Amino acid sequence: MRNDGRRLPGDGIPQTLFGLIYSVELRIRRHFRGTNLHWGLRRILQQLWLQDGLSQKELSDSVGSSEGSISNMLKHLVAGGWVERRQDDYDYRISRIYLTEKGRAMRDAIVEELAQIDREVREAIGDVSAERLGTLLERTGDALRMSASGTDDDSPDALPDRPSPPGEL
């Protein structure tokens, strides 16, 4: 078969970004070894690391899963000691989900790992280049989100279950 001039799957900016994301994911994944936390459970923890005390509905909306799925996943997280349910102070029909000490310790370990990755990148390419790289990656992400926002498949429910972008920890 003749080469039609298109790039091979391993070439180009998207593949470079996938490689970078994969490298960061490998570093983060180390902290989850032995925890029996599959990706969906980690996604809930990530949301609580960003904002503790979300309701089940708020978690459902932010993760893009049904409330029934979230309810089942929360049972596992509660049983594992990662989170706890507390009744809302103002509306007793709502329970809020809070990290336990175990959940906060995992967040702290992940944040430290990300800080270490940042230090390694800065050491390898210098602070000025790292700042430029960060700006370029942000602009790239913004441009890709803008071009994707015109599609019909941009709702969280339409997306397949896959890891979140690295910045969402």
C-alpha positions, 0 to 999 in steps of 0.5 A: 500500500502506498503512503498517501502523505498522512502522518503515521499515528506515532507522529505529531503534537497529539501523540506527543501530548498523549505521551506526556499525559501517559508519563504523568499518569504512570507517576500518579498511578503508583499511588493507587497501587493496592487500593482497588480504586478503579478509574471511576472511583478515582474520578470521584476522589478527584472531584472531592479533592477540588471541592470537598462536601459535594452532594451526590447530585453535584458529583454526578454532574461534575463526573458525568455519571448517573446518580445511580452509578455515583451512589454505587461508587460511593458505597465502595468509597465509604466502605474503603474509608476514603469518604464519609456521608454527612447530612447537609446542615440546611437541607436534611434531604441532602447528604454531602460527601466528605473526604476522610483522613485517608482520602485527604492523605491520598490527595496530599500525596498526589499534590506532592507528586505533581509538584515533584514533576513540575520541579523535574520539568523546570530543572530539565528545561529551565523556569522560563521555558517551563512557563512558556510551555505551560502557556502554550499548553493552556492555549492549546487546550483552550483552542481544542475545547473551543473547536470541540464545543460546537459538536453535539457530543460535548456533554459529559454523558456523551463521553466514554469513561476515560481519564480526566485531563491531568489538570483536574486533580 
